Amino acid sequence: MKVRLVGSADSGASATLLDAKGHAVATVDQSRPTDLADGLKITGVLSAKPVFGQRSQGGPTPWQSTPFPALSADCTLRGTLSRTLRLDARATVQIFKVSADHRQARVFRNGRLVRFLDAHSRQGAALFGDRTLVLDPLGATVTWTGAETAVSPRLGRYKLANGAIVKLAKRNGVYGAQLTTSHGTFSTEYAKGRPVVLQDNVTLVVLGADGTLSNHIYGRSTQKAPVYLGA
């Protein structure tokens, strides 16, 4: 038997027990951090330093502990909880202050951690379900629903509701987006592993690592999805 350990800023730590053929036998994660029948547990499943525990027999048999591999600094919760916001009936967000110009956030949906944001010198963002959330380094948030493309959309140009153009590209397997507004064309931003934010005045665009484009036009009561124009 082998155990696969996975640490995630978006969903916490998880450990999967694998048989000789690599098939999953049992899993512990944030929804079930302890499995006494299979001798698996995670201590601090949503903490910055989770620890995996395993034992081959029940009863008083000592647990063998193994720390999870450390996540990168921008994926590790380090701040102090400053406030909690309710986004809708199912989702809430906890905002943490790390320093004067550094905020982090955790999004919970139906009580489960689903996204982690880090805003340090630039905005952080998250896409989950049909909702988009943007967090700035001072703790301000913008959130909206809808107004996004499907996952892995076609590459090329997209028109936003206010006439701005977003060009979706892909380089070395990583999606990138370039924003053009009345103020000109800006540099391409690439979403390597985490969403990135592009903004000019009233135009706010979020590019997910899976190629999803989501946009928010300030001052508009209804947000609309980007419209594909062509390559």
TORVEXBA-323643 format. One record per residue (C-alpha): residue number from 1; x, y, z. Coordinates in Angstrom, 2 decimals. Layout:
REC,NUM,X,Y,Z
...
END
This chain:
REC,1,0.00,0.00,0.00
REC,2,1.08,3.55,-0.74
REC,3,-0.33,6.91,0.31
REC,4,-0.61,9.95,-1.93
REC,5,-0.45,13.27,-0.06
REC,6,-1.84,16.40,-1.72
REC,7,-1.75,19.89,-0.24
REC,8,-4.06,22.51,-1.73
REC,9,-4.67,26.15,-0.83
REC,10,-8.12,25.86,-2.43
REC,11,-9.39,22.72,-0.70
REC,12,-7.01,21.85,2.14
REC,13,-4.93,18.71,2.60
REC,14,-5.96,15.25,1.41
REC,15,-4.43,11.78,1.65
REC,16,-5.39,8.78,-0.47
REC,17,-4.50,5.17,0.33
REC,18,-3.59,3.28,-2.87
REC,19,-3.44,-0.47,-3.45
REC,20,-0.71,-2.28,-5.42
REC,21,-2.39,-1.34,-8.72
REC,22,-2.66,2.33,-7.81
REC,23,-6.39,2.22,-7.14
REC,24,-7.80,4.41,-4.37
REC,25,-8.83,2.43,-1.29
REC,26,-9.61,5.22,1.17
REC,27,-9.33,9.01,1.35
REC,28,-9.21,11.55,4.16
REC,29,-9.73,15.26,3.51
REC,30,-11.56,18.28,4.92
REC,31,-14.94,16.54,4.76
REC,32,-13.62,13.45,6.56
REC,33,-10.23,14.08,8.21
REC,34,-10.19,10.81,10.18
REC,35,-10.75,7.22,9.00
REC,36,-10.14,4.93,11.95
REC,37,-11.13,1.80,10.01
REC,38,-8.26,2.30,7.53
REC,39,-5.90,3.94,10.02
REC,40,-5.71,7.34,8.33
REC,41,-6.08,10.87,9.65
REC,42,-5.04,14.46,8.95
REC,43,-4.37,16.87,11.80
REC,44,-4.92,20.51,10.85
REC,45,-6.46,19.67,7.48
REC,46,-7.06,23.37,6.66
REC,47,-4.03,24.73,8.49
REC,48,-0.75,26.01,7.04
REC,49,1.07,22.91,8.34
REC,50,-1.18,19.81,8.11
REC,51,0.19,16.49,9.35
REC,52,-0.75,13.06,8.00
REC,53,-1.12,10.21,10.48
REC,54,-1.22,6.48,9.73
REC,55,-1.31,3.28,11.75
REC,56,-1.68,-0.32,10.65
REC,57,-3.65,-1.48,13.68
REC,58,-6.36,0.01,15.82
REC,59,-6.59,0.50,19.56
REC,60,-3.61,2.11,21.32
REC,61,-1.20,1.59,18.40
REC,62,0.85,4.82,17.99
REC,63,0.21,6.97,14.92
REC,64,3.10,7.49,12.51
REC,65,3.16,11.18,11.56
REC,66,4.30,12.73,8.27
REC,67,4.13,16.50,7.58
REC,68,2.62,17.51,4.25
REC,69,4.95,19.22,1.76
REC,70,4.91,22.99,2.33
REC,71,2.98,25.13,-0.12
REC,72,4.45,28.27,-1.69
REC,73,4.17,31.52,0.30
REC,74,1.34,32.90,-1.85
REC,75,-0.67,29.71,-1.22
REC,76,-0.15,29.61,2.56
REC,77,-2.57,31.28,4.96
REC,78,-0.57,33.66,7.15
REC,79,-2.90,36.50,8.11
REC,80,-5.27,37.30,10.97
REC,81,-9.00,37.10,10.34
REC,82,-10.35,40.65,9.91
REC,83,-13.90,40.09,8.63
REC,84,-16.33,37.61,7.14
REC,85,-18.69,38.34,4.24
REC,86,-21.70,36.39,3.02
REC,87,-21.70,36.20,-0.78
REC,88,-24.99,34.32,-1.14
REC,89,-27.06,31.65,0.60
REC,90,-24.32,29.04,0.17
REC,91,-21.04,30.95,0.07
REC,92,-19.06,33.02,2.56
REC,93,-15.59,34.54,2.40
REC,94,-13.15,35.08,5.26
REC,95,-10.68,37.93,4.73
REC,96,-7.32,37.89,6.52
REC,97,-4.88,40.76,7.04
REC,98,-1.21,39.85,6.62
REC,99,0.14,43.42,6.52
REC,100,-1.00,46.92,5.59
REC,101,-0.96,46.12,1.86
REC,102,-1.42,42.36,1.90
REC,103,-4.72,40.49,2.24
REC,104,-5.70,36.85,1.88
REC,105,-9.12,35.24,1.68
REC,106,-10.77,31.85,1.95
REC,107,-14.06,31.07,0.23
REC,108,-16.37,28.48,1.78
REC,109,-19.31,26.96,-0.05
REC,110,-21.77,24.82,1.88
REC,111,-19.25,24.82,4.71
REC,112,-16.36,23.50,2.60
REC,113,-13.24,25.42,1.62
REC,114,-13.33,25.85,-2.17
REC,115,-10.96,28.74,-2.99
REC,116,-7.99,30.68,-1.62
REC,117,-6.98,34.19,-2.69
REC,118,-3.75,36.10,-2.11
REC,119,-3.59,39.84,-2.84
REC,120,-0.11,41.25,-2.33
REC,121,0.89,44.26,-4.46
REC,122,-1.77,43.15,-6.96
REC,123,-5.33,41.86,-6.90
REC,124,-6.19,38.23,-6.26
REC,125,-9.20,36.45,-7.75
REC,126,-11.23,33.27,-7.64
REC,127,-13.84,31.67,-9.90
REC,128,-16.21,29.08,-8.42
REC,129,-19.56,27.94,-9.75
REC,130,-20.99,30.93,-11.62
REC,131,-19.43,33.46,-9.24
REC,132,-16.25,35.54,-9.52
REC,133,-14.54,37.25,-6.57
REC,134,-11.75,39.82,-6.68
REC,135,-9.77,40.89,-3.61
REC,136,-7.39,43.86,-3.50
REC,137,-4.34,44.28,-1.20
REC,138,-6.30,46.63,1.11
REC,139,-9.14,44.16,1.63
REC,140,-11.79,45.58,-0.69
REC,141,-13.79,43.05,-2.71
REC,142,-15.80,42.96,-5.93
REC,143,-18.01,40.00,-6.74
REC,144,-20.49,39.09,-9.44
REC,145,-22.26,36.13,-10.98
REC,146,-22.43,34.99,-14.59
REC,147,-20.61,37.13,-17.17
REC,148,-18.07,34.41,-17.95
REC,149,-17.12,32.06,-20.77
REC,150,-17.07,28.29,-20.58
REC,151,-13.99,26.42,-19.39
REC,152,-11.29,26.08,-22.09
REC,153,-12.91,28.60,-24.47
REC,154,-11.76,29.23,-28.02
REC,155,-8.61,31.29,-28.44
REC,156,-9.02,34.67,-30.07
REC,157,-10.77,38.00,-29.48
REC,158,-13.73,38.59,-27.16
REC,159,-15.85,41.73,-26.94
REC,160,-17.12,42.99,-23.59
REC,161,-20.39,44.83,-22.98
REC,162,-18.67,48.25,-22.93
REC,163,-16.78,47.63,-26.18
REC,164,-13.46,46.61,-24.64
REC,165,-11.65,43.71,-26.31
REC,166,-9.91,40.80,-24.61
REC,167,-7.57,38.60,-26.64
REC,168,-7.24,35.08,-25.26
REC,169,-3.97,33.30,-26.07
REC,170,-2.06,30.24,-24.91
REC,171,1.70,29.83,-24.50
REC,172,3.42,26.66,-23.32
REC,173,0.08,25.35,-22.10
REC,174,-0.71,28.47,-20.04
REC,175,-3.63,30.76,-20.88
REC,176,-3.00,34.48,-21.25
REC,177,-5.26,37.50,-21.80
REC,178,-4.61,40.93,-23.27
REC,179,-7.01,43.82,-22.62
REC,180,-7.68,46.62,-25.10
REC,181,-9.78,49.64,-24.08
REC,182,-10.11,53.26,-25.22
REC,183,-6.89,53.89,-23.32
REC,184,-4.89,51.45,-25.43
REC,185,-3.69,47.86,-25.44
REC,186,-2.09,46.48,-22.29
REC,187,0.45,43.71,-21.83
REC,188,-0.65,40.07,-21.81
REC,189,-1.14,38.53,-18.37
REC,190,-0.74,34.75,-17.94
REC,191,-2.69,32.66,-15.42
REC,192,-0.08,30.13,-14.36
REC,193,-1.83,28.04,-11.74
REC,194,-3.86,30.93,-10.28
REC,195,-6.34,33.43,-11.78
REC,196,-5.04,36.85,-12.84
REC,197,-6.82,40.21,-12.93
REC,198,-6.75,42.78,-15.73
REC,199,-8.26,46.21,-15.11
REC,200,-8.55,49.60,-16.77
REC,201,-10.87,52.19,-15.27
REC,202,-14.37,50.61,-15.25
REC,203,-13.35,47.36,-16.97
REC,204,-12.42,44.40,-14.77
REC,205,-11.44,41.04,-16.28
REC,206,-10.47,37.80,-14.55
REC,207,-8.69,35.00,-16.39
REC,208,-8.76,31.57,-14.76
REC,209,-6.00,29.00,-15.12
REC,210,-8.45,26.86,-17.14
REC,211,-8.98,29.66,-19.68
REC,212,-12.27,30.92,-18.29
REC,213,-12.80,34.65,-18.88
REC,214,-15.05,36.60,-16.53
REC,215,-15.71,40.34,-16.64
REC,216,-17.34,43.09,-14.63
REC,217,-18.20,46.54,-15.94
REC,218,-18.55,49.06,-13.12
REC,219,-21.79,51.02,-13.15
REC,220,-23.82,48.33,-14.92
REC,221,-26.61,46.60,-13.05
REC,222,-26.43,43.51,-15.27
REC,223,-23.18,41.83,-16.29
REC,224,-22.86,39.94,-19.59
REC,225,-20.48,37.22,-20.74
REC,226,-17.72,38.10,-23.24
REC,227,-18.79,37.59,-26.87
REC,228,-16.42,35.68,-29.16
REC,229,-15.41,37.65,-32.27
REC,230,-12.96,35.27,-33.89
REC,231,-9.29,34.43,-34.01
END
